């Protein structure tokens, strides 16, 4: 009998240890700055994009003294690395003439070569991307600026950043490095370009004009339709992007009417699928794998929220964290896919909130509120947090101005 009770105790203990309840929330440490003044700094790419080198020693950042206005044609920004193992020393590695305060210089670490990054620049009057070995200085020019890069570093998506400067100045580049096609509302020779980063060859895979009947029609004959905000799924199976129309543009690029349609397609441009019904729009996004996404959109035309869905099952979309995540946030999956981190825009008191939600039961963990000084609230040069996970999930990186200047911060994460 004693042995039977002992066996039962062992089985109960094993069951408790191996229970299948919700994953435990990680412990997220306090933010600490890894850059400092007198210059302003920001992570060198858009939110969700990895900023760490493969050994986690370096993170890619931009350094600038421009603030409160957009960079103009020819104005440079310093691309550098912060050495996290040498007192957060800033190492300048290049200058770029194609950057902004939202997507920075769209810098990506390339996994197929040591010490190698890709970033956008202007060379000989053209927008390009540069593949740089930062230790040797060796570089190769790709004749397309990039908007997304596959996780294996083989493929990139390119869009028209000159047209974006007209329609959404805070995301485009000054200098006329591409033909903006400013007099064409629905161009047939522009859209998504798929670029082979090994060869430098590019191919137009989805044209703006081809999606005209699936996007909101424009009344303004001077309005522009354009593509922006692209991301490639984890194993390079599909591309997500936003297609937008803007009307009644002013000379400063302000918009009085703006419509968005979210799409996905195969890597070669086939099987183009709308993500949502009319009116849902779309803003921020992140792939979990090759099928499932989280996108901030106007759920059921009633409230802006976080929406998860699978490609091919768009009609089964789910409103995540209803009543809690009902805001337009920079949504990113944790590396294990069990949590979604999202931060919003500043509230009426000037604070940005940041929250972590457990997908399984939609429980939430507040990650803090971050003050935005008045001088960093100008719409085109604002400082969004734009978080991203270190690939192993052990750190979060983000930009912030809560201590008075634009700097880069890290938070240590323990699981």
C-alpha positions as CSV (number, residue, x, y, z in Angstrom):
1,X,0.0,0.0,0.0
2,X,2.9,2.3,0.9
3,X,4.4,1.8,-2.5
4,X,1.1,2.5,-4.2
5,X,0.8,5.9,-2.3
6,X,4.4,6.7,-3.3
7,X,3.7,6.0,-6.9
8,X,0.5,8.1,-6.8
9,X,2.5,11.0,-5.3
10,X,5.1,10.8,-8.0
11,X,2.4,10.8,-10.7
12,X,0.6,13.8,-9.2
13,X,3.9,15.7,-8.9
14,X,4.7,14.9,-12.6
15,X,1.2,16.0,-13.6
16,X,1.6,19.3,-11.7
17,X,5.1,20.0,-13.2
18,X,3.9,19.2,-16.7
19,X,0.5,20.9,-16.6
20,X,-0.8,22.5,-19.7
21,X,-2.1,25.8,-18.2
22,X,-1.3,29.2,-19.7
23,X,2.3,30.1,-20.1
24,X,3.8,32.2,-17.3
25,X,4.3,35.8,-18.0
26,X,8.0,36.7,-18.2
27,X,9.7,39.1,-15.8
28,X,10.3,42.3,-17.7
29,X,13.0,44.5,-16.2
30,X,13.1,48.3,-16.0
31,X,14.3,50.2,-19.1
32,X,17.9,51.4,-19.3
33,X,19.5,53.6,-21.9
34,X,22.3,52.3,-24.1
35,X,22.8,55.7,-25.9
36,X,23.1,59.2,-24.6
37,X,23.3,62.8,-25.6
38,X,24.3,65.3,-26.9
39,X,23.0,63.6,-30.0
40,X,19.6,62.0,-30.5
41,X,19.5,58.2,-31.3
42,X,17.0,55.7,-32.6
43,X,17.1,52.1,-33.6
44,X,18.1,51.8,-37.2
45,X,15.0,50.1,-38.5
46,X,11.2,50.0,-38.2
47,X,9.4,48.3,-35.3
48,X,9.6,44.4,-35.0
49,X,12.8,44.2,-37.0
50,X,15.8,42.6,-35.3
51,X,18.5,45.1,-34.3
52,X,20.9,42.6,-32.6
53,X,24.0,41.0,-34.2
54,X,24.0,37.2,-34.2
55,X,26.2,37.2,-31.0
56,X,23.9,39.8,-29.4
57,X,26.9,42.1,-28.8
58,X,25.9,44.9,-31.1
59,X,22.7,46.7,-31.9
60,X,22.2,49.0,-34.9
61,X,21.2,52.6,-34.3
62,X,21.1,56.0,-36.0
63,X,22.6,59.1,-34.6
64,X,21.4,62.6,-35.6
65,X,21.2,66.3,-34.5
66,X,18.1,66.9,-36.6
67,X,14.9,67.2,-34.6
68,X,11.5,68.8,-35.0
69,X,11.6,68.6,-38.8
70,X,12.0,66.0,-41.6
71,X,15.5,65.5,-43.1
72,X,15.8,67.3,-46.5
73,X,17.5,66.0,-49.6
74,X,21.2,65.2,-48.9
75,X,21.0,65.6,-45.2
76,X,22.9,62.7,-43.7
77,X,22.5,60.6,-40.6
78,X,25.1,58.4,-39.0
79,X,24.5,54.7,-38.9
80,X,26.4,53.0,-36.1
81,X,26.5,50.1,-33.7
82,X,26.3,50.2,-29.9
83,X,28.8,47.7,-28.4
84,X,26.8,46.3,-25.4
85,X,30.0,44.6,-24.1
86,X,32.2,47.7,-24.1
87,X,30.4,50.3,-22.1
88,X,27.7,50.9,-24.8
89,X,30.4,52.5,-27.0
90,X,28.9,54.0,-30.2
91,X,30.8,52.8,-33.3
92,X,30.0,54.8,-36.5
93,X,30.0,52.6,-39.6
94,X,28.4,54.6,-42.4
95,X,26.3,57.7,-43.3
96,X,23.0,57.5,-45.1
97,X,20.9,60.1,-47.0
98,X,17.7,58.0,-46.9
99,X,16.2,57.9,-43.4
100,X,13.4,59.2,-41.3
101,X,12.2,59.1,-37.7
102,X,9.8,56.2,-38.2
103,X,11.5,53.6,-40.3
104,X,15.0,55.0,-39.7
105,X,17.3,53.6,-42.5
106,X,15.6,50.2,-42.7
107,X,18.8,48.4,-41.5
108,X,18.8,44.6,-41.4
109,X,21.4,42.1,-40.3
110,X,22.1,39.6,-43.0
111,X,22.6,36.0,-41.7
112,X,24.6,34.7,-44.6
113,X,27.7,36.7,-44.0
114,X,29.5,37.7,-40.8
115,X,29.4,41.3,-39.6
116,X,27.2,42.3,-42.6
117,X,24.2,44.6,-42.6
118,X,21.9,46.1,-45.3
119,X,20.6,49.7,-45.2
120,X,19.1,52.2,-47.5
121,X,21.0,55.1,-49.0
122,X,21.2,57.5,-52.0
123,X,24.1,56.9,-54.4
124,X,24.6,58.9,-57.6
125,X,21.2,60.4,-57.2
126,X,19.4,57.1,-56.9
127,X,17.8,55.4,-53.9
128,X,19.5,52.1,-53.3
129,X,20.4,49.6,-50.6
130,X,23.9,48.9,-49.4
131,X,25.2,45.6,-48.2
132,X,28.1,46.4,-45.9
133,X,30.7,44.4,-43.9
134,X,31.2,46.9,-41.1
135,X,34.5,45.4,-40.0
136,X,36.2,45.3,-43.5
137,X,34.3,48.2,-45.1
138,X,33.6,46.1,-48.1
139,X,30.2,47.1,-49.7
140,X,27.9,46.1,-52.5
141,X,25.2,48.2,-54.0
142,X,21.7,46.8,-54.7
143,X,19.8,49.1,-57.1
144,X,16.6,49.1,-55.0
145,X,15.8,50.6,-51.6
146,X,14.3,47.9,-49.4
147,X,11.2,47.8,-47.3
148,X,11.4,44.2,-46.0
149,X,14.0,41.4,-45.9
150,X,13.3,37.7,-45.5
151,X,14.7,36.0,-42.4
152,X,17.3,34.1,-44.4
153,X,18.5,37.3,-46.0
154,X,17.9,36.1,-49.5
155,X,15.0,38.2,-50.6
156,X,13.8,41.8,-50.1
157,X,10.7,43.8,-51.0
158,X,11.2,47.2,-52.5
159,X,8.7,50.1,-52.8
160,X,8.7,53.7,-54.1
161,X,10.0,55.9,-51.4
162,X,9.8,59.0,-53.5
163,X,6.1,58.5,-54.0
164,X,5.8,57.8,-50.2
165,X,7.5,61.1,-49.5
166,X,4.5,62.8,-51.3
167,X,1.8,60.7,-49.8
168,X,3.2,60.1,-46.3
169,X,6.3,62.3,-45.8
170,X,7.3,60.8,-42.4
171,X,8.0,57.5,-44.1
172,X,9.4,58.6,-47.5
173,X,12.8,59.9,-48.6
174,X,13.7,63.3,-49.9
175,X,15.9,63.9,-52.9
176,X,14.0,62.4,-55.9
177,X,16.0,59.2,-55.9
178,X,13.1,57.4,-57.6
179,X,10.4,58.4,-60.1
180,X,7.5,59.3,-57.8
181,X,5.0,59.2,-60.8
182,X,3.3,62.1,-59.1
183,X,1.0,62.7,-62.1
184,X,-0.3,59.1,-62.2
185,X,-3.0,58.0,-59.7
186,X,-2.8,54.3,-60.4
187,X,0.6,53.5,-61.9
188,X,1.0,50.3,-63.9
189,X,4.8,50.3,-63.7
190,X,5.1,50.6,-59.9
191,X,4.1,48.6,-56.8
192,X,5.9,45.7,-55.0
193,X,9.3,44.7,-56.3
194,X,10.8,41.4,-55.3
195,X,14.6,41.7,-55.1
196,X,17.2,38.9,-55.0
197,X,19.9,40.2,-52.6
198,X,22.5,37.7,-53.9
199,X,22.2,38.9,-57.5
200,X,20.7,42.4,-57.1
201,X,18.0,41.6,-59.6
202,X,14.5,42.9,-59.1
203,X,11.1,42.1,-60.5
204,X,7.7,44.0,-60.3
205,X,5.4,41.4,-58.8
206,X,2.2,43.4,-57.9
207,X,1.3,46.7,-59.6
208,X,-0.6,49.4,-57.9
209,X,-3.0,49.5,-60.9
210,X,-3.7,45.8,-60.6
211,X,-5.4,46.3,-57.3
212,X,-7.5,49.3,-58.2
213,X,-10.9,47.5,-58.2
214,X,-10.1,46.0,-54.7
215,X,-9.2,49.3,-53.1
216,X,-11.3,52.3,-52.1
217,X,-12.0,54.5,-55.1
218,X,-10.8,58.1,-55.2
219,X,-12.9,61.2,-56.1
220,X,-9.9,63.5,-56.3
221,X,-8.3,63.3,-59.8
222,X,-5.0,64.4,-58.2
223,X,-5.1,61.7,-55.6
224,X,-2.5,59.0,-55.3
225,X,-2.6,55.2,-54.8
226,X,0.5,53.7,-53.4
227,X,1.9,50.6,-51.5
228,X,3.8,50.8,-48.2
229,X,4.6,48.9,-45.0
230,X,5.7,45.5,-46.1
231,X,6.8,42.4,-44.2
232,X,7.8,38.9,-45.4
233,X,6.5,35.9,-43.5
234,X,9.0,33.8,-41.4
235,X,9.9,31.3,-44.1
236,X,9.5,33.6,-47.0
237,X,6.2,32.1,-48.2
238,X,4.1,35.3,-48.3
239,X,4.3,39.1,-48.2
240,X,1.9,41.4,-46.2
241,X,1.6,45.0,-47.2
242,X,-0.7,48.0,-47.0
243,X,-2.3,49.6,-50.1
244,X,-3.4,53.2,-49.6
245,X,-5.2,56.1,-51.4
246,X,-4.7,59.7,-50.4
247,X,-6.7,62.6,-51.6
248,X,-6.6,66.4,-51.3
249,X,-2.9,66.5,-50.7
250,X,-1.4,69.8,-49.6
251,X,2.1,71.0,-50.5
252,X,3.2,69.9,-47.1
253,X,1.9,66.4,-47.6
254,X,-1.0,66.6,-45.2
255,X,-4.0,64.5,-46.1
256,X,-7.7,65.2,-45.7
257,X,-8.9,61.8,-46.9
258,X,-7.0,58.6,-46.4
259,X,-8.1,55.0,-47.0
260,X,-6.2,51.7,-46.4
261,X,-6.6,48.1,-47.7
262,X,-4.5,45.3,-46.2
263,X,-3.2,42.5,-48.6
264,X,-1.1,39.4,-48.6
265,X,0.4,37.5,-51.6
266,X,2.8,34.7,-52.3
267,X,6.5,35.7,-52.6
268,X,6.2,35.7,-56.4
269,X,3.1,38.0,-56.3
270,X,0.5,35.4,-57.0
271,X,-2.6,34.6,-54.9
272,X,-3.2,38.2,-53.8
273,X,-5.7,38.2,-50.9
274,X,-7.5,40.9,-49.0
275,X,-7.2,40.6,-45.3
276,X,-10.4,42.4,-44.2
277,X,-13.8,43.6,-45.4
278,X,-14.3,47.2,-46.6
279,X,-13.6,49.9,-44.1
280,X,-11.4,47.8,-41.7
281,X,-8.2,49.4,-43.0
282,X,-5.0,48.4,-41.3
283,X,-2.0,50.0,-39.7
284,X,0.6,47.9,-37.9
285,X,1.3,44.2,-38.3
286,X,3.5,41.2,-37.5
287,X,3.7,37.6,-38.9
288,X,3.7,34.7,-36.4
289,X,4.7,32.2,-39.0
290,X,3.8,31.8,-42.7
291,X,0.0,31.8,-42.1
292,X,-1.0,33.8,-39.1
293,X,-0.7,37.5,-38.5
294,X,-1.7,40.1,-36.0
295,X,-2.8,43.4,-37.5
296,X,-4.3,46.6,-36.0
297,X,-7.4,47.4,-37.9
298,X,-10.9,48.9,-37.5
299,X,-12.6,45.7,-36.1
300,X,-16.2,45.3,-37.6
301,X,-16.1,49.0,-38.5
302,X,-16.7,49.8,-34.9
303,X,-13.5,50.0,-32.9
304,X,-9.7,50.0,-33.7
305,X,-8.2,46.9,-32.2
306,X,-5.7,44.1,-32.6
307,X,-6.9,41.4,-35.0
308,X,-5.4,37.9,-35.5
309,X,-6.2,35.7,-38.5
310,X,-4.8,33.0,-40.8
311,X,-4.3,33.4,-44.5
312,X,-7.1,31.5,-46.3
313,X,-9.3,31.9,-43.2
314,X,-9.6,35.7,-43.1
315,X,-13.3,35.4,-42.3
316,X,-12.4,33.8,-39.0
317,X,-10.5,36.8,-37.8
318,X,-10.4,37.3,-34.0
319,X,-10.5,40.5,-32.0
320,X,-7.7,40.0,-29.5
321,X,-8.0,41.7,-26.1
322,X,-11.3,43.4,-26.8
323,X,-11.7,46.4,-24.5
324,X,-8.0,46.3,-23.5
325,X,-6.1,46.4,-26.8
326,X,-8.6,48.7,-28.5
327,X,-5.9,51.1,-29.9
328,X,-3.6,51.3,-32.8
329,X,-0.4,49.8,-31.5
330,X,2.9,48.4,-32.7
331,X,2.0,44.8,-32.3
332,X,4.8,42.1,-32.2
333,X,4.6,38.4,-31.3
334,X,7.0,37.1,-28.7
335,X,9.6,34.6,-30.2
336,X,7.6,31.7,-28.8
337,X,4.3,33.0,-30.2
338,X,2.5,32.9,-26.8
339,X,2.4,36.7,-26.2
340,X,1.8,39.9,-28.1
341,X,3.5,43.1,-27.1
342,X,1.9,46.4,-28.2
343,X,2.5,50.1,-27.5
344,X,0.2,52.9,-28.4
345,X,0.3,56.6,-29.1
346,X,0.4,59.3,-26.4
347,X,-2.8,60.0,-24.5
348,X,-4.3,63.3,-23.5
349,X,-1.9,63.5,-20.6
350,X,1.2,62.9,-22.9
351,X,1.9,59.3,-21.9
352,X,2.4,56.2,-24.1
353,X,1.2,52.9,-22.7
354,X,2.8,49.5,-23.3
355,X,1.2,46.2,-22.6
356,X,1.9,42.4,-23.0
357,X,-1.0,40.1,-23.6
358,X,-1.0,36.3,-23.3
359,X,-2.7,35.0,-26.4
360,X,-4.1,31.8,-24.8
361,X,-6.4,33.5,-22.3
362,X,-5.9,37.2,-23.2
363,X,-4.6,38.1,-19.7
364,X,-2.4,41.2,-19.8
365,X,0.7,42.6,-18.1
366,X,1.3,46.4,-18.2
367,X,4.8,47.2,-19.3
368,X,4.7,50.9,-18.3
369,X,3.7,54.4,-19.3
370,X,6.3,56.6,-21.1
371,X,6.2,60.4,-21.0
372,X,6.4,62.3,-24.3
373,X,7.7,65.9,-24.0
374,X,5.9,68.5,-26.1
375,X,8.9,69.0,-28.5
376,X,8.7,65.3,-29.5
377,X,5.0,65.4,-30.4
378,X,5.3,66.9,-33.9
379,X,3.5,64.3,-36.1
380,X,6.3,63.7,-38.7
381,X,9.2,63.6,-36.2
382,X,7.5,62.0,-33.2
383,X,9.2,59.3,-31.3
384,X,7.2,56.1,-31.2
385,X,8.5,53.3,-29.0
386,X,8.7,50.9,-31.9
387,X,9.7,47.8,-29.7
388,X,11.3,44.7,-31.0
389,X,12.4,41.4,-29.3
390,X,15.9,40.1,-29.3
391,X,15.5,36.8,-31.3
392,X,16.1,34.7,-28.2
393,X,13.4,36.6,-26.3
394,X,15.8,37.7,-23.5
395,X,15.6,41.5,-24.3
396,X,13.2,44.1,-25.6
397,X,14.6,47.2,-27.4
398,X,12.8,50.4,-28.1
399,X,13.1,54.2,-28.7
400,X,11.9,56.7,-26.1
401,X,12.0,60.3,-25.1
402,X,10.8,59.9,-21.5
403,X,14.1,61.2,-20.1
404,X,14.1,64.3,-22.3
405,X,15.9,63.3,-25.5
406,X,15.4,60.6,-28.1
407,X,17.5,57.6,-27.0
408,X,17.6,53.8,-27.4
409,X,16.6,51.6,-24.4
410,X,16.8,48.0,-23.5
411,X,14.8,45.9,-21.1
412,X,16.0,42.5,-19.8
413,X,13.4,39.7,-20.0
414,X,13.5,36.5,-17.8
415,X,11.2,33.6,-18.6
